[in-house]
């Protein structure tokens, strides 16, 4: 039906469109899922741009795995900052080129008393 009134858009039906990592395929997600994911990462200390890009990667992965993004975010709420950083690095590495990966290092704990007493 044609009308002079502006179209009404509700938050449940509004979608936002993004491109995949090579800017060839356009992907779209409901606005409430994007806002929830971006808000989750911003609350955990990410800046806006990194929260957006991490949220899009997470939304793509949840769509591939067939998991609701809200269920995934609820699971991630109980993680510490270190655990969240490790999971984000793993997910982002899945979407990066194989020549460039993100990493983290956990320093081994060495008991100096025992090392001092070892003879070679």
Long-range contacts (C-beta under 8 A, 24 or more apart in sequence): 18-56, 20-60, 21-95, 27-56, 27-60, 29-59, 29-63, 33-59, 33-69, 33-70, 34-59, 36-69, 36-70, 36-73, 37-69, 37-73, 40-73, 40-76, 40-77, 44-81, 44-84, 45-81, 54-88, 54-91, 54-92, 57-91, 57-92, 57-95, 58-91, 60-95, 61-91, 61-94
